Every structure is written in structure tokens, then in C-alpha cells.
């Protein structure tokens, strides 16, 4: 938990972002699983200690008043790319 907290503090202090949010992958199957049954089939499971930490990580993020974004259709990277493309300010960067 300390690593997550330190990372958030570091990003806030060094980057001074105008917009910030954290995007989580959902654990439920997405349309990709329906289209491609082998999607992520060979990926290792999330380590149990990390899985147990997720609720606490979410609470840390919420304590910083950072929005948490989840979508059952799109992957987090796709959501971030779409958001970035929609912004008129091309200087926006994703961290």
C-alpha cells in the first residue's frame, strides 16, 4: 500500500496534473472473451496478495479524490487512448 500511496503523491507533486483518474480492468468477461475464447487464456492469474490488496488500493485512490474508471466493454488502455484522442489539448499525456 505504501508503494501505491508514494506513487500517487509523486505523480501529484511532480506532474501537477489538471486531470487525473485511475482505470481498472474489470474481472468480468468482456466482448473479447466472447469473440475469442482464447483471449488471455495463457495469461498468468493475478497473484493472490495483489488480488487481496485491490480493495485497499481503491480506498487509497478514493482518499485522494481521484476518480476510478471501469468499463466492462473496453480495456483500460483503450479507454485511456480514446479519452486522450477526444481532448483538444494535444499536450495531454498518459502516465
N, C-alpha and C positions, 0 to 999 in steps of 0.2 A: 504494500500500500504506500509505503514511503516513496518508492520509485515513481509511482503514478502522481502522487502529490508534488514531488520535486519537478517532474516533467511539466506539469501544468503551470506551476509557479515560474519555471524557466521560460516557457513559451509566453506567458503573460508579460513577464518583465522584459525579455529580450526582443520579442516580436511586436509587443504592444498592438495586438490585433483589433481591427474595427469590427470584425465579425469572427465569431468562434462557435464551434459546435463539435460534438463527438458523434461519429457514426458507428453504430454497432451492427454486426451481422446478426440476423435472426437465426435461431436454431431450427426453425420450421423449414420444411422443404419449400423451394421456390419453383417457379415455372421451369427453370433449367433442369431440375431434377425430373420433372415430368417429361420434358423433351429428350433428355439424355440420362437414362438410368445410371450410367457410369459416372455422372458428374460428381466429382470429389470422392469417388468410390475408393481411390487409392491414397487419399489424404489421411494422415495420422489423426487420431482423436485428440481433442484438446486435453492437455494434461489436467488431471483431477484437481491439483492445487490451484491452477488458474481458473478452472470452472467454478470452484468454491469461492474464489475471490471476486468474481464478477459483480455480485450484489453490493459488495463493499466499494468496489471501484465506481459503480454507478452512483453510490451515495456521495463519494468524494467529488465527482463531477457535478452533481446536483448542488453540493455545498458551495461550489464556485459559481453557481447560477449559470452554468454552461448548458445549453440545450443538448439533449440526447436525441439523435435521429435514428429511426429504424424503418425499414421498408421490407415487406415480405416478397416483393417482386424483384427489386433491383439490388445488386450487390453494393456494399458501401463505396467502393471505388467508382462505380458507375454513377451513384448519386452525387458524389463529390465532383466528378467530371462534368455532369450535366449542370450542377449549380454554378460551377466556375464559368462554363460557356454562356450561361444566361446573364452573367454580370456584365455590365457595360464597362467596368473598370478592368482593363486587361492586365493591370499590375497585380491583381489578386494572385496569391499563391497558396497552394495547399501544403500543409506540413504533416 
